[in-house]
Amino acid sequence: MSDIFREVDEDIRQEKYRRLWDRFGPWVIGVAVLIVVGTGGYRGWLYWQETQAQSAGDKFFEAVRLSEAENYQEAAALYGELESALGGYPALAKLRKATDLANSGQAADALAQFDALSRDAGLTNALKDVAALRAGYLAVDSEDYTGVADRVERLTSDTGPFRAAARELLALSAWKSGEVETAQQWISALEDDPETPAEVSQRVSLLSDVIRASGGAVSPESEGTGQ
């Protein structure tokens, strides 16, 4: 008798499972299909991104090679193709194009490009700072101290990663503009900073000697340094 009851119970359970499957089975299958399709699509998207990044990287380094060989027009064409690339390649390409303009003797155009990049909200702060510093190096040959300071003085804070280069540039620009005291102030700032690179210290030491030799007033800070 007990066997009959067990068979009845088993039939009842199977009937319940069949009804549950009839009711929810299509949903279970649909969810499973979505998971498979979604996973495949995500992996495909990752593969596409990786392929695009690799292609952009190859194109960028080929453009750099052309730049270094002074094939600036061909390089510019490749940099232009990177404007819609993934990652940081569009920004790097813009900086390289401006650099090529400077290297090819088009200083005014290069300066305008670097100035625009230093204000480009789409760039990281680090890249905008690089662009501002490059603009300053170009401006020192064509503009007065104020023009250079407008571009790079913001880079001279005590924690700025480009402070040594910016301070040296400002010292040189001030001296060229006849602002000897301002030049000495920037020289002192470099001498007082223990993290000033050795090569920068050597160059500003020479500039300080030139200022002395030309009869410029020597600040107490400069007198206290061993030149």
Backbone bond lengths (Angstrom), bond angles and torsions (degrees), N, CA, C in turn:
res aa  C-N    CA-C-N  psi(-1)  N-CA   C-N-CA  omega(-1)  CA-C   N-CA-C  phi
1 M - - - 1.462 - - 1.531 111.82 -
2 S 1.335 114.03 -39.14 1.474 118.78 -179.35 1.535 110.92 -62.26
3 D 1.337 116.91 -33.82 1.464 119.89 178.66 1.522 110.97 -63.37
4 I 1.297 116.76 -38.23 1.467 120.36 179.38 1.520 110.47 -63.39
5 F 1.377 116.09 -44.06 1.463 120.12 179.47 1.537 111.44 -61.94
6 R 1.348 114.60 -39.37 1.474 117.73 179.85 1.527 110.89 -65.00
7 E 1.317 116.39 -40.71 1.458 119.89 179.31 1.524 111.06 -64.88
8 V 1.352 115.78 -39.77 1.462 119.25 178.25 1.536 110.36 -63.14
9 D 1.355 114.96 -45.44 1.471 118.71 178.77 1.529 111.41 -60.34
10 E 1.329 115.72 -40.49 1.461 119.73 -179.63 1.527 110.46 -65.09
11 D 1.342 115.97 -41.14 1.466 118.96 178.36 1.532 110.81 -63.05
12 I 1.339 115.54 -40.08 1.462 119.28 -179.70 1.530 110.68 -63.82
13 R 1.361 115.69 -43.81 1.472 119.43 179.77 1.529 110.76 -62.41
14 Q 1.327 116.12 -44.01 1.452 119.19 -179.87 1.527 111.56 -62.84
15 E 1.324 115.70 -37.63 1.452 119.87 178.94 1.531 110.58 -65.49
16 K 1.348 116.59 -39.42 1.468 120.33 177.85 1.524 110.15 -64.33
17 Y 1.351 116.28 -45.22 1.464 119.71 179.71 1.531 111.37 -60.89
18 R 1.372 114.90 -39.64 1.460 117.90 -179.31 1.516 110.66 -65.02
19 R 1.334 116.86 -41.43 1.461 120.17 179.66 1.531 111.06 -65.53
20 L 1.357 115.79 -41.73 1.468 119.13 177.59 1.531 111.05 -61.61
21 W 1.329 114.92 -41.29 1.475 117.88 179.88 1.521 111.27 -66.53
22 D 1.353 115.05 -43.11 1.457 117.95 178.35 1.525 111.35 -59.27
23 R 1.334 115.88 -32.13 1.459 119.82 -176.14 1.535 111.72 -83.59
24 F 1.341 115.96 -44.19 1.467 119.62 -172.89 1.524 114.46 -110.79
25 G 1.323 117.76 -8.18 1.459 120.55 -177.34 1.516 113.86 -55.50
26 P 1.342 118.30 -48.40 1.476 118.97 179.83 1.535 112.76 -58.30
27 W 1.358 115.46 -36.29 1.468 118.31 178.55 1.527 111.20 -67.12
28 V 1.318 115.79 -40.84 1.468 119.99 178.98 1.526 110.24 -61.83
29 I 1.330 116.17 -44.39 1.464 120.43 179.25 1.524 110.43 -63.89
30 G 1.352 115.86 -42.09 1.467 119.69 -179.91 1.521 112.17 -61.50
31 V 1.342 116.38 -43.53 1.465 120.16 179.09 1.517 110.61 -63.74
32 A 1.335 116.37 -41.99 1.461 120.36 179.51 1.525 111.07 -61.77
33 V 1.351 115.88 -41.95 1.468 120.08 178.67 1.522 110.67 -63.71
34 L 1.347 116.62 -42.47 1.461 120.01 178.86 1.523 111.59 -61.68
35 I 1.326 116.86 -40.62 1.467 120.46 178.83 1.520 110.82 -62.12
36 V 1.339 115.88 -45.65 1.460 120.04 -179.37 1.527 110.74 -64.36
37 V 1.352 115.62 -47.31 1.463 119.44 -179.44 1.526 110.92 -64.11
38 G 1.343 116.45 -42.80 1.463 120.20 -179.88 1.519 112.43 -62.76
39 T 1.339 115.98 -42.66 1.464 119.81 178.95 1.522 110.67 -64.34
40 G 1.338 115.46 -43.76 1.469 119.11 178.46 1.512 112.06 -63.37
41 G 1.346 116.51 -41.17 1.458 119.97 179.25 1.518 112.08 -65.10
42 Y 1.340 116.30 -40.89 1.469 119.75 179.65 1.521 110.87 -64.50
43 R 1.332 115.72 -43.51 1.470 118.86 178.35 1.530 110.73 -64.69
44 G 1.313 116.33 -36.97 1.462 119.45 177.16 1.511 111.86 -65.41
45 W 1.341 116.12 -39.14 1.457 120.40 178.10 1.526 111.18 -64.98
46 L 1.350 116.33 -42.14 1.463 120.10 177.33 1.527 110.91 -61.89
47 Y 1.314 116.72 -41.19 1.464 120.47 179.17 1.521 110.59 -64.96
48 W 1.329 116.30 -40.49 1.464 119.81 178.86 1.523 110.61 -63.79
49 Q 1.340 116.54 -42.75 1.461 120.25 178.35 1.523 111.09 -61.38
50 E 1.317 116.00 -45.28 1.457 120.08 -179.62 1.525 111.04 -61.95
51 T 1.328 116.23 -41.32 1.465 120.36 179.36 1.529 111.12 -64.93
52 Q 1.339 116.09 -43.10 1.455 120.26 179.97 1.525 111.48 -65.12
53 A 1.340 116.22 -41.02 1.463 119.83 179.88 1.524 110.97 -65.37
54 Q 1.325 116.49 -40.42 1.461 119.78 179.21 1.532 110.66 -65.18
55 S 1.324 116.16 -41.81 1.460 120.08 178.76 1.527 110.95 -63.57
56 A 1.337 116.78 -42.52 1.461 120.77 179.10 1.524 110.92 -64.41
57 G 1.329 116.05 -40.47 1.460 119.60 178.63 1.518 111.97 -62.83
58 D 1.315 116.28 -44.55 1.474 119.98 178.47 1.526 110.67 -61.41
59 K 1.328 115.92 -41.70 1.466 120.26 -178.73 1.525 110.80 -66.74
60 F 1.337 115.97 -40.19 1.459 119.60 -179.48 1.527 111.35 -63.71
61 F 1.317 116.97 -46.86 1.459 119.70 -178.03 1.534 111.80 -68.99
62 E 1.317 116.86 -29.05 1.461 119.32 173.85 1.528 109.86 -68.17
63 A 1.336 116.55 -39.58 1.461 120.33 177.47 1.527 111.08 -64.47
64 V 1.332 117.07 -40.08 1.464 120.99 177.15 1.524 110.17 -62.19
65 R 1.329 116.30 -41.67 1.467 119.99 178.62 1.532 110.38 -60.61
66 L 1.326 116.18 -41.99 1.458 120.17 178.57 1.533 110.75 -65.76
67 S 1.326 116.35 -38.30 1.464 119.97 178.06 1.522 110.88 -61.80
68 E 1.316 115.21 -46.08 1.461 119.25 -178.50 1.525 111.76 -66.01
69 A 1.322 115.90 -25.07 1.467 119.91 175.40 1.525 111.97 -88.05
70 E 1.342 116.51 6.02 1.463 124.26 178.85 1.526 113.05 65.90
71 N 1.312 116.22 24.71 1.466 121.12 172.36 1.534 107.65 -92.00
72 Y 1.321 115.55 68.76 1.455 120.21 -167.93 1.529 113.59 -67.93
73 Q 1.309 118.01 -35.78 1.464 119.54 -178.93 1.526 111.29 -67.37
74 E 1.327 116.27 -43.62 1.466 119.16 177.75 1.516 110.73 -64.54
75 A 1.339 115.98 -40.07 1.461 119.47 178.48 1.523 110.82 -63.36
76 A 1.337 116.56 -41.69 1.463 120.56 -179.36 1.524 111.51 -61.14
77 A 1.328 116.04 -36.19 1.471 119.69 178.85 1.531 110.56 -63.79
78 L 1.331 116.21 -41.32 1.469 119.67 178.94 1.523 110.97 -69.41
79 Y 1.339 116.61 -41.09 1.464 118.48 177.94 1.527 110.55 -60.61
80 G 1.326 116.11 -36.45 1.453 119.66 178.60 1.520 112.63 -63.68
81 E 1.325 116.42 -33.54 1.468 120.28 179.03 1.527 112.28 -70.67
82 L 1.332 117.02 -14.51 1.464 120.86 -178.18 1.522 112.83 -92.35
83 E 1.326 117.59 2.01 1.462 120.14 -176.04 1.523 112.61 -63.05
84 S 1.331 117.65 -26.54 1.467 120.72 -179.85 1.523 111.90 -109.84
85 A 1.341 116.92 15.47 1.463 120.67 -178.46 1.523 110.70 -73.35
86 L 1.320 115.79 164.76 1.457 121.32 178.32 1.523 110.00 -80.17
87 G 1.337 115.65 160.83 1.452 120.62 173.40 1.519 113.25 73.27
88 G 1.332 115.43 -150.10 1.455 120.82 -175.73 1.505 115.21 -90.44
89 Y 1.337 118.00 4.35 1.463 120.02 -176.70 1.527 114.50 -63.20
90 P 1.339 120.37 -37.67 1.467 118.20 177.62 1.524 112.63 -59.14
91 A 1.339 117.30 -42.40 1.468 120.61 179.78 1.520 111.13 -66.78
92 L 1.326 116.73 -44.10 1.464 120.01 179.46 1.524 110.97 -63.44
93 A 1.323 115.87 -37.73 1.465 119.66 179.19 1.531 110.73 -63.92
94 K 1.330 117.50 -40.00 1.466 120.74 178.88 1.528 110.82 -63.60
95 L 1.321 116.42 -41.85 1.462 119.90 178.99 1.522 110.93 -64.68
96 R 1.323 116.24 -40.88 1.463 119.48 179.79 1.527 111.36 -67.47
97 K 1.326 117.54 -37.73 1.463 119.93 177.94 1.527 110.61 -62.38
98 A 1.326 116.75 -42.17 1.462 120.07 178.01 1.526 110.57 -65.13
99 T 1.325 116.61 -38.94 1.465 120.60 177.96 1.522 110.82 -63.36
100 D 1.320 116.82 -40.54 1.466 120.56 178.30 1.527 111.45 -63.70
101 L 1.330 116.79 -36.92 1.456 119.62 176.79 1.530 110.36 -60.89
102 A 1.335 115.77 -43.06 1.461 119.54 178.99 1.520 111.17 -65.12
103 N 1.340 116.52 -43.81 1.466 120.44 -177.69 1.524 112.45 -68.20
104 S 1.323 116.29 -24.47 1.464 119.70 -179.54 1.526 112.28 -91.96
105 G 1.335 117.28 8.64 1.452 121.06 176.11 1.512 115.59 90.54
106 Q 1.334 117.87 4.48 1.467 121.06 -179.72 1.532 109.07 -96.51
107 A 1.332 115.40 64.54 1.458 121.24 -171.60 1.527 112.41 -62.36
108 A 1.334 117.40 -41.62 1.466 120.10 -178.05 1.529 111.05 -63.26
109 D 1.333 116.64 -43.79 1.466 120.12 178.54 1.528 110.85 -66.08
110 A 1.329 116.04 -40.05 1.467 120.25 179.24 1.526 110.04 -63.19
111 L 1.337 116.70 -43.14 1.465 120.60 179.35 1.519 111.01 -60.38
112 A 1.323 116.33 -43.12 1.472 120.09 178.73 1.529 110.81 -62.78
113 Q 1.333 116.26 -39.87 1.466 120.03 179.45 1.528 111.14 -65.39
114 F 1.335 117.01 -45.95 1.463 119.95 -179.53 1.529 110.94 -65.62
115 D 1.328 117.02 -38.51 1.459 119.70 176.97 1.532 110.64 -60.59
116 A 1.319 116.07 -43.35 1.471 119.91 179.86 1.523 110.66 -64.68
117 L 1.325 117.06 -41.18 1.464 120.57 -179.89 1.519 111.49 -66.93
118 S 1.328 117.45 -34.69 1.468 120.05 -179.41 1.520 111.86 -66.90
119 R 1.343 116.60 -16.12 1.469 121.07 178.93 1.525 112.46 -111.01
120 D 1.323 116.76 6.16 1.466 121.62 -175.57 1.531 110.00 -75.45
121 A 1.328 116.28 112.68 1.468 120.61 -178.31 1.520 112.20 -65.30
122 G 1.329 117.16 -17.47 1.459 119.91 -179.05 1.520 113.78 -81.73
123 L 1.334 117.59 -7.26 1.459 121.29 -179.56 1.525 110.69 -97.23
124 T 1.319 115.90 156.63 1.457 120.34 173.93 1.527 109.33 -69.51
125 N 1.317 116.51 159.66 1.461 120.18 179.31 1.525 111.47 -60.32
126 A 1.321 116.65 -36.42 1.468 119.94 -179.45 1.520 111.00 -63.24
127 L 1.325 117.36 -43.82 1.460 120.21 179.88 1.523 111.38 -70.05
128 K 1.330 117.28 -35.15 1.468 119.37 176.44 1.526 110.22 -65.19
129 D 1.324 116.46 -36.78 1.469 119.84 177.77 1.529 111.26 -66.87
130 V 1.327 116.68 -39.47 1.467 120.32 176.83 1.518 109.76 -61.49
131 A 1.327 116.66 -44.54 1.469 120.76 179.73 1.524 110.92 -62.82
132 A 1.339 117.65 -41.21 1.462 120.99 179.02 1.523 110.95 -63.47
133 L 1.329 116.62 -40.95 1.461 120.15 179.77 1.521 111.11 -66.08
134 R 1.333 117.05 -41.98 1.470 120.18 177.68 1.528 110.71 -63.84
135 A 1.322 116.26 -38.07 1.466 119.82 176.77 1.523 109.96 -62.97
136 G 1.339 116.58 -39.51 1.451 120.27 178.60 1.513 112.81 -62.47
137 Y 1.322 116.90 -41.33 1.467 120.59 178.88 1.527 111.17 -62.89
138 L 1.322 116.66 -35.31 1.465 119.28 177.78 1.521 111.11 -75.30
139 A 1.337 115.76 -38.74 1.456 119.90 -176.39 1.524 112.35 -68.66
140 V 1.335 117.42 -25.93 1.464 119.10 -177.28 1.529 111.67 -63.47
141 D 1.313 117.48 -22.56 1.464 121.33 179.16 1.521 113.04 -89.46
142 S 1.321 117.58 -14.04 1.465 119.15 -173.17 1.521 114.10 -128.70
143 E 1.329 118.50 -12.61 1.458 120.70 -176.71 1.524 110.63 -128.97
144 D 1.331 115.73 167.51 1.457 120.03 179.95 1.530 110.45 -81.40
145 Y 1.327 114.63 -176.41 1.466 120.27 -176.41 1.521 111.87 -58.69
146 T 1.325 116.25 -40.79 1.471 119.66 -178.08 1.524 111.32 -59.70
147 G 1.331 116.04 -42.00 1.461 119.63 179.58 1.510 112.58 -62.62
148 V 1.321 116.75 -38.25 1.467 120.30 178.06 1.523 110.39 -71.69
149 A 1.350 116.33 -44.59 1.465 120.25 -178.43 1.524 111.79 -61.74
150 D 1.334 116.90 -37.11 1.464 119.84 178.91 1.527 111.44 -58.69
151 R 1.307 116.11 -27.14 1.461 119.87 -176.10 1.534 113.14 -92.03
152 V 1.321 117.38 -38.41 1.475 118.42 -168.30 1.520 115.35 -119.06
153 E 1.319 118.74 -7.93 1.466 118.13 -176.75 1.529 111.74 -62.29
154 R 1.312 117.38 -29.59 1.459 120.25 178.88 1.522 112.64 -67.68
155 L 1.328 116.79 -11.97 1.459 120.60 -179.39 1.525 112.75 -91.18
156 T 1.337 117.42 1.43 1.465 120.79 -170.42 1.525 114.09 -96.35
157 S 1.320 118.86 9.50 1.466 119.74 -179.72 1.525 110.21 -60.85
158 D 1.313 116.22 158.96 1.466 121.08 -174.37 1.526 113.39 -62.81
159 T 1.311 117.36 -18.63 1.467 120.46 179.71 1.528 112.53 -110.43
160 G 1.322 117.57 1.78 1.463 120.45 -177.70 1.520 111.87 -68.11
161 P 1.319 118.25 132.03 1.466 120.40 -178.43 1.526 113.59 -66.56
162 F 1.334 117.33 -21.63 1.467 121.13 -179.22 1.529 111.86 -107.46
163 R 1.328 117.10 18.03 1.464 119.64 -172.87 1.528 112.33 -63.88
164 A 1.318 117.84 -38.05 1.467 119.41 -178.30 1.528 110.81 -63.67
165 A 1.332 116.40 -46.76 1.464 120.20 179.95 1.521 110.55 -64.07
166 A 1.340 117.37 -41.46 1.464 121.01 -178.73 1.529 110.80 -67.26
167 R 1.321 117.29 -42.38 1.466 120.42 179.63 1.526 111.11 -65.34
168 E 1.320 117.14 -41.37 1.459 119.90 177.89 1.522 110.77 -62.28
169 L 1.321 115.50 -42.24 1.460 119.83 179.35 1.529 111.46 -63.30
170 L 1.315 116.63 -40.57 1.456 120.85 179.27 1.527 111.25 -67.99
171 A 1.329 116.93 -38.07 1.468 119.89 177.45 1.527 110.24 -62.63
172 L 1.326 116.59 -44.99 1.458 120.59 179.66 1.519 111.24 -64.68
173 S 1.326 117.00 -43.79 1.455 120.87 -178.62 1.528 110.81 -64.96
174 A 1.331 116.40 -42.18 1.466 119.74 179.22 1.523 110.80 -62.23
175 W 1.321 117.14 -43.27 1.463 120.65 178.58 1.533 111.13 -61.96
176 K 1.342 116.36 -44.12 1.462 119.50 179.53 1.525 111.66 -63.14
177 S 1.338 116.46 -31.55 1.469 120.89 -179.36 1.522 112.19 -86.14
178 G 1.334 117.00 2.55 1.456 120.34 179.22 1.506 114.74 81.57
179 E 1.343 117.68 10.53 1.464 121.20 179.73 1.536 108.06 -95.23
180 V 1.334 114.64 77.96 1.462 120.90 -171.40 1.530 112.24 -64.60
181 E 1.333 117.33 -43.87 1.461 119.89 -178.41 1.530 111.27 -62.35
182 T 1.327 116.15 -40.49 1.472 119.68 177.95 1.520 110.16 -64.57
183 A 1.324 117.49 -41.62 1.465 121.00 177.76 1.523 110.37 -59.54
184 Q 1.351 117.23 -42.85 1.461 120.39 -179.94 1.519 111.97 -66.18
185 Q 1.330 116.65 -33.68 1.472 119.72 177.76 1.528 111.04 -63.14
186 W 1.339 116.15 -42.41 1.465 118.87 179.37 1.526 110.76 -71.07
187 I 1.320 117.56 -34.51 1.462 120.74 175.92 1.531 109.84 -62.66
188 S 1.322 116.55 -43.44 1.458 120.73 178.42 1.527 111.35 -62.80
189 A 1.321 116.02 -40.28 1.470 119.50 178.67 1.526 110.88 -61.06
190 L 1.318 116.53 -38.36 1.470 120.61 177.70 1.527 111.05 -69.64
191 E 1.327 116.37 -41.18 1.466 120.12 -178.62 1.526 111.87 -68.24
192 D 1.332 116.52 -30.61 1.465 120.77 -178.42 1.520 113.20 -83.24
193 D 1.305 116.67 -10.46 1.474 120.66 -178.10 1.528 108.95 -93.08
194 P 1.336 117.97 113.02 1.474 119.97 -178.22 1.531 113.45 -65.33
195 E 1.327 117.36 -14.62 1.459 120.35 -178.67 1.526 112.98 -97.22
196 T 1.313 116.61 6.69 1.466 119.02 175.84 1.525 109.28 -65.46
197 P 1.333 118.62 125.94 1.478 120.59 -179.69 1.521 111.78 -58.25
198 A 1.320 115.89 148.77 1.461 121.32 -176.13 1.519 111.86 -59.24
199 E 1.328 117.44 -40.43 1.463 119.32 -177.63 1.521 111.67 -66.95
200 V 1.345 116.94 -33.68 1.458 120.11 176.76 1.527 109.62 -68.84
201 S 1.329 116.85 -42.31 1.466 120.68 178.47 1.523 110.83 -59.17
202 Q 1.316 116.60 -40.26 1.464 120.01 179.59 1.519 111.29 -64.95
203 R 1.325 117.04 -41.02 1.468 119.91 -178.42 1.524 111.49 -68.70
204 V 1.340 117.73 -42.57 1.467 118.80 -179.00 1.523 110.76 -72.46
205 S 1.323 117.22 -25.52 1.466 119.88 174.13 1.520 110.14 -64.82
206 L 1.334 115.80 -40.98 1.476 119.67 175.90 1.523 110.92 -64.71
207 L 1.352 116.35 -40.85 1.463 119.80 178.57 1.525 109.99 -62.73
208 S 1.326 116.78 -40.81 1.457 120.92 177.85 1.522 110.91 -61.29
209 D 1.332 116.99 -40.70 1.466 120.93 177.11 1.528 111.02 -63.03
210 V 1.329 116.31 -40.51 1.459 120.47 179.09 1.526 110.29 -62.69
211 I 1.340 116.46 -41.57 1.464 120.67 179.57 1.527 109.99 -62.97
212 R 1.312 116.89 -42.60 1.462 120.08 178.00 1.528 111.05 -62.75
213 A 1.345 114.02 -45.52 1.475 118.06 -177.21 1.523 112.22 -63.94
214 S 1.340 116.01 -28.64 1.471 119.63 -179.14 1.517 112.09 -85.68
215 G 1.359 116.78 1.06 1.455 120.12 176.89 1.500 114.20 88.55
216 G 1.359 118.27 14.01 1.459 121.36 178.79 1.507 110.52 -70.31
217 A 1.327 116.40 149.06 1.458 120.05 178.49 1.507 109.67 -65.96
218 V 1.327 116.14 139.07 1.459 122.01 -179.00 1.506 109.56 -102.72
219 S 1.326 116.47 124.59 1.443 119.90 -179.31 1.514 110.38 -73.40
220 P 1.355 119.78 156.99 1.455 121.39 177.56 1.514 112.68 -56.31
221 E 1.358 117.19 -35.58 1.465 119.34 179.45 1.513 110.29 -62.84
222 S 1.357 116.23 -40.89 1.459 119.14 -178.86 1.513 110.94 -68.88
223 E 1.375 117.50 -35.60 1.440 120.08 179.66 1.514 111.60 -65.90
224 G 1.343 115.47 -29.24 1.446 118.64 -177.26 1.496 114.42 -80.17
225 T 1.333 118.71 -5.60 1.460 120.77 -179.14 1.506 109.06 -96.10
226 G 1.287 115.43 145.48 1.459 119.00 179.83 1.501 111.11 -80.21
227 Q 1.320 119.09 100.66 1.466 122.82 -178.61 1.519 109.02 -97.75
